[in-house]
Amino acid sequence: MDKQSLIAFNQKFQDFLEAYSQLEKNQHLIKDSVSLNTAEVHTLVSIAQNQPINLVGLAKLRGISRSAVTQMIAKLEGKGLLIKIPNKSNRQEILLSLTSAGQKIYRLHQKQHAYLEKQVMGVLQAYPQDFLMNLEALMADLKQVWQELPWLPR
């Protein structure tokens, strides 16, 4: 490819990344629901898939601090999406459970996720495996470049 073609390809690639960034911001919008950000939806999903779970377990699962989990739980509890239940066998431990509203959001999220996965798989199946393997190698190479940028903290 000549330099102009590479520049044009790079611009299309940047446009693709921007479209994906918009998808990440908007894919968790749930009609007729309380306003939730991506982290809140993923927290609800983590709780739904790992019930009963305590604050420490959720922090480990999500890879965030206990303080961040505590703040997130307070927000979700305030929105009526989960409840804290004292553990009967250990009174100091709090277990988390989704309310019916939280379960509804979880089910809608799972439905959205399944739809998106089905659509993406349909697109990917239209391409030959060697092309996808080359694309996978390209993604790995670009990821390495991004991780090694000299101005990013290490």
Buried (B, 14 or more C-beta within 10 A) or exposed (E): EEEEEEEEEEEEEEEEEEEEEEEEEEBBEBEEBEEBEEBBBBBBBBBBEEEEBBBEBBBEBBEBEEEBBEEBBEBBBEBEBBBEEEEEEEEEBBBBBBBEBBBBBBEBBEEBEEEEEEEEEEEEEEEEEEEEEEEEEEEEEEEEEEEEEEEEEE
